[in-house]
Amino acid sequence: MDELYIGVSGINAIDNPGPGIGVARSLKEDPDLAVNIVGLAYDAMEPGIYMDWVVDKSFILPYPSGAGEAFVERLLFIKRNHGLDVVIPNLDAELPLYIKHAAMLADHGILTFLPSMEQFRLRGKDRLLDIASKISISLPCTKIVNSLDGLLQALKEVGLPAMVKGSFYKAYKCHTVAEAVSHYHDLVAEWGYPIIVQQVVTGDEMNIVGLGDGEGNSLGLVGIKKLSVTALGKIWTGVTVKNQKMLAAVAGFIREFKWRGPFELECMVNGEEVFLIEINPRFPAWSYFATGVGLNLPSRLVRRCLGLPVPPVPDYDAGKLFIRYTYELVTDMANFQKAVTRGEAP
């Protein structure tokens, strides 16, 4: 097989890690894919740029904003001057541009495997009630608000403590009305309306990473239970689990909405009850865990995208442990200077 040039974003392997390094590692571990990883970064300080045993070459992209002309032109530049066959975007902010320009990029030989824009909108927290009802799991008591009076009324109905969330980003656990009002104003200023007020539910935090084929079929699922998280809420240690109700709900999500591409469902499990908390329309930062237990989802995505054979979905064992760790890298300052001045490295 000819070498495949696969672009991977989210290579900011910091205290709030992106998914990209785990995705790149997974692709490198498929012995039947000759992969050249093209790191797609937004800042010269992203560590993945300098991890040359995982990322073969990196390019700095303009931020994905506006209509995206400069963003798309940069991708076409990389295609012409280095090579770019497939892109796996791993950051929420990029996805609307990739979805919008998917057909045009494909015409230039840059393939993606992404949800439609309508599927992408399902990630909105104001859509979760509809999703939960269709896949037969619960949703914490949730109120959608568009005013301060609406917030105060929602807090009376939901009770304290409560979660106050932006429609797409950020969530705060609030123990007082004053705290909720403060976060409400911050979220409105940053993301606009609506704001979501949600009941706090207890239980075990469980997530599932999966891949849908766009026709209602699963290309693989792995469930985990969070054992410990960072101050930013990112998983630090976890263990594979097989909660049958949660797995059945996720299979129903893929079937009902014909999801295309990677995703993560975040749940809270209390006994027999499974609460849907959030949907992420991309690989999560812990997605290498699935590869480590035998299910290489990034490899399966690339194979499906290119029309290559996709092996049958393997089973995985419950009770496998995931531990994140820190690592120090020493490199030449010249590599950083190249990234800053030329927008690419090495």
C-alpha positions in Angstrom: 0.0 0.0 0.0 1.2 3.5 -0.8 2.0 5.8 2.2 -1.1 7.5 3.5 -0.8 11.1 4.7 -3.3 11.5 7.5 -3.9 14.9 9.1 -4.7 14.8 12.8 -5.6 17.9 14.9 -5.9 18.3 18.7 -2.2 17.5 19.3 -2.0 19.8 22.3 -0.9 17.1 24.8 -1.1 19.4 27.8 -2.9 19.3 31.2 -6.2 19.7 29.2 -5.1 17.2 26.5 -6.6 17.0 23.0 -7.4 13.7 21.4 -4.9 14.0 18.6 -1.9 12.2 20.0 -4.0 9.2 21.0 -5.5 9.1 17.5 -2.1 9.4 15.9 -0.6 6.6 18.1 -3.5 4.4 17.2 -3.0 4.9 13.4 0.7 4.2 13.8 -0.1 0.8 15.4 -2.1 -0.6 12.5 0.6 -2.8 10.8 -1.2 -2.8 7.5 -1.5 0.9 7.1 1.6 2.8 6.0 0.8 6.0 7.8 2.5 9.4 7.7 1.0 11.6 10.4 0.5 15.2 9.5 0.0 17.3 12.7 -2.5 20.1 12.3 -1.7 22.6 15.1 -2.9 26.1 16.0 0.0 27.1 18.2 3.7 26.5 18.0 3.7 25.4 21.6 1.5 22.4 21.0 3.7 19.5 22.2 2.6 17.1 19.4 4.6 19.2 17.0 7.8 18.0 18.6 6.8 14.4 19.2 8.5 13.1 16.1 8.1 9.5 16.9 4.3 10.0 16.6 3.8 13.0 14.4 5.9 13.0 11.2 5.5 16.6 10.2 3.3 19.5 11.5 1.7 22.6 10.0 0.3 25.6 11.8 -3.3 26.3 10.7 -5.2 29.6 11.0 -8.0 29.5 13.6 -11.2 28.0 12.2 -13.4 31.1 12.1 -15.7 32.9 9.7 -16.3 31.3 6.3 -13.0 29.4 6.6 -11.4 30.5 3.3 -7.9 30.8 4.8 -8.4 27.6 6.7 -9.3 25.6 3.6 -6.6 27.2 1.6 -4.0 26.1 4.2 -5.3 22.5 3.9 -5.0 22.7 0.1 -1.4 24.0 0.5 -0.5 21.1 2.7 -2.1 18.7 0.1 -0.1 20.2 -2.7 3.3 20.6 -1.0 3.4 17.6 1.4 0.4 15.3 1.0 -2.9 15.0 2.8 -5.2 12.1 2.0 -7.5 12.0 5.1 -8.1 14.4 7.9 -9.4 13.4 11.4 -10.4 16.7 13.1 -10.5 16.3 16.9 -11.6 19.7 18.1 -15.2 20.9 18.3 -14.5 24.3 16.9 -13.2 22.9 13.6 -16.0 20.5 12.9 -18.5 23.0 11.3 -15.9 24.1 8.8 -14.8 20.6 7.9 -18.5 19.5 7.5 -19.3 22.6 5.5 -16.4 22.1 3.1 -16.3 18.3 3.1 -17.4 17.9 -0.5 -15.0 20.5 -1.8 -12.1 19.0 0.1 -13.0 15.5 -1.3 -12.9 17.0 -4.8 -9.2 17.9 -4.0 -8.4 14.5 -2.6 -8.8 15.3 1.1 -11.3 12.9 2.7 -13.1 13.1 6.0 -15.5 10.8 7.8 -17.8 13.1 9.7 -21.4 13.6 10.9 -23.8 15.8 8.8 -24.5 19.3 10.1 -27.8 18.1 11.5 -26.1 15.3 13.3 -23.5 17.7 14.6 -26.3 19.9 16.1 -27.4 16.9 18.2 -24.5 17.7 20.5 -26.3 20.8 21.7 -27.3 20.4 25.4 -30.8 21.6 24.4 -31.3 18.5 22.3 -30.4 15.9 24.9 -33.9 15.3 26.1 -35.1 14.3 22.7 -32.1 12.0 22.3 -32.4 10.4 25.7 -36.1 9.6 25.1 -35.4 7.9 21.8 -32.6 5.7 23.2 -34.5 4.7 26.4 -32.2 6.3 29.0 -32.8 9.1 31.5 -31.9 12.8 31.5 -31.5 14.8 34.7 -34.2 17.3 35.2 -33.2 20.0 32.6 -34.5 23.5 31.9 -33.7 25.6 28.9 -33.5 29.3 29.8 -33.2 32.5 27.8 -33.4 35.1 30.5 -32.3 35.8 34.0 -35.9 35.4 35.2 -36.0 32.1 33.5 -32.8 31.1 35.3 -34.2 32.0 38.7 -37.4 30.0 38.0 -35.4 27.0 36.7 -33.3 27.0 39.9 -36.5 26.8 42.0 -37.7 23.8 39.9 -34.4 22.0 39.7 -33.1 22.8 43.2 -29.6 23.4 44.4 -26.9 22.4 43.8 -27.5 22.7 40.1 -25.4 22.6 36.9 -25.4 25.7 34.8 -24.2 25.0 31.3 -23.6 26.8 28.0 -25.4 25.3 25.1 -22.3 23.8 23.7 -19.4 24.5 26.0 -18.6 24.8 29.7 -20.6 23.7 32.8 -20.5 24.9 36.4 -21.8 23.2 39.5 -23.5 26.0 41.5 -24.4 25.7 45.2 -26.0 29.1 45.6 -28.3 31.4 43.5 -25.6 34.1 43.4 -23.1 31.6 42.1 -25.5 30.4 39.4 -26.3 34.0 38.3 -22.6 34.8 38.1 -21.9 31.8 35.8 -25.0 32.5 33.8 -23.8 36.0 32.9 -20.3 34.6 32.0 -21.8 32.0 29.8 -24.2 34.3 28.0 -21.3 36.8 27.4 -19.1 34.0 25.9 -21.6 31.7 24.1 -25.0 33.4 24.0 -28.3 31.7 24.6 -29.8 29.3 25.5 -28.4 28.4 28.9 -29.2 25.0 30.4 -30.0 24.5 34.1 -29.7 20.8 35.1 -30.2 18.7 38.2 -27.1 17.3 39.8 -27.3 13.5 39.7 -25.0 11.1 41.6 -23.5 7.8 40.6 -20.5 6.5 38.6 -19.2 8.6 35.7 -19.2 6.3 32.7 -18.3 7.2 29.1 -18.4 5.4 25.8 -16.3 6.0 22.7 -17.8 4.8 19.5 -17.7 4.9 15.7 -20.8 4.9 13.5 -20.8 4.0 9.8 -23.5 6.5 8.8 -26.0 3.8 8.0 -27.1 2.9 11.5 -24.4 0.4 12.2 -21.6 0.4 14.8 -18.0 0.1 13.9 -17.0 -0.4 17.5 -17.8 0.7 21.1 -15.7 0.7 24.3 -17.1 1.8 27.7 -15.1 3.1 30.7 -15.7 4.2 34.2 -13.8 7.2 35.4 -11.8 6.5 38.6 -10.1 9.9 38.9 -10.1 13.1 37.0 -8.0 16.3 36.8 -9.1 19.7 38.2 -10.4 20.4 34.6 -12.5 17.2 34.7 -10.3 15.2 32.3 -10.0 11.5 33.0 -6.7 10.5 34.6 -7.4 6.9 35.5 -10.2 4.7 34.3 -11.3 1.1 33.9 -13.1 -0.6 31.0 -16.7 -1.6 31.9 -19.6 -3.3 30.1 -22.8 -1.7 31.4 -25.3 -3.4 29.2 -28.0 -0.7 29.5 -25.5 2.0 28.5 -24.1 -0.1 25.7 -27.6 -0.8 24.4 -28.5 2.9 24.6 -25.4 3.9 22.6 -26.1 1.2 19.9 -29.6 2.8 19.8 -28.1 6.2 19.3 -26.1 5.0 16.3 -29.1 3.2 14.9 -31.7 5.9 15.5 -29.6 8.9 14.3 -27.4 7.0 11.7 -24.4 8.6 13.2 -21.4 8.9 10.9 -17.9 9.2 12.5 -16.5 9.1 16.0 -18.3 10.2 19.1 -18.3 10.0 22.9 -21.4 9.7 25.1 -20.9 10.9 28.7 -23.2 9.2 31.2 -23.9 9.0 35.0 -24.9 5.5 36.1 -26.8 5.0 39.4 -27.8 1.4 39.9 -30.1 0.5 37.0 -30.6 4.0 35.9 -28.4 5.6 33.2 -28.4 9.4 32.8 -27.3 11.0 29.6 -25.0 14.0 30.4 -23.3 15.0 27.2 -22.5 14.1 23.6 -19.2 14.9 22.0 -19.1 14.5 18.1 -15.4 13.5 17.9 -12.8 11.2 19.5 -12.3 11.9 23.2 -8.8 12.5 24.8 -8.8 9.0 26.2 -9.6 7.2 22.9 -6.2 5.4 22.8 -7.6 3.4 25.7 -9.9 1.6 23.2 -6.9 0.8 21.0 -5.0 -0.5 24.0 -7.8 -3.0 24.7 -7.9 -4.2 21.1 -10.3 -1.9 19.3 -8.4 0.6 17.0 -11.2 3.0 16.1 -9.0 5.6 14.3 -7.7 2.8 12.0 -11.2 1.6 11.4 -12.3 5.1 10.5 -9.5 5.5 7.9 -10.3 2.1 6.4 -14.0 2.9 6.1 -13.2 6.3 4.7 -10.9 4.9 2.0 -13.1 1.8 1.2 -10.6 -0.6 2.6 -11.6 -3.8 4.4 -12.7 -3.2 8.0 -12.2 -6.2 10.3 -15.1 -7.6 12.3 -15.7 -5.7 15.6 -13.6 -7.4 18.3 -14.8 -7.7 21.9 -12.9 -6.1 24.7 -12.3 -7.2 28.3 -13.8 -5.4 31.3 -11.4 -4.5 34.1 -8.5 -3.1 32.0 -6.9 -0.1 33.6 -6.1 3.2 32.0 -3.5 5.6 33.6 -2.5 8.9 32.1 1.0 10.2 32.9 3.2 13.2 32.2 6.4 13.1 30.1 9.2 15.6 29.5 10.5 16.1 25.9 13.8 17.8 25.0 14.3 19.1 21.5 16.2 21.7 19.5 15.1 25.3 19.7 15.4 25.4 15.9 12.3 23.3 15.6 10.3 25.8 17.6 11.7 28.7 15.5 10.6 26.8 12.3 7.1 26.4 13.6 6.9 30.1 14.5 8.5 31.6 11.4 7.5 29.0 8.7 4.3 27.6 10.1 5.6 24.0 9.9 8.1 21.7 11.6 10.5 19.9 11.5 
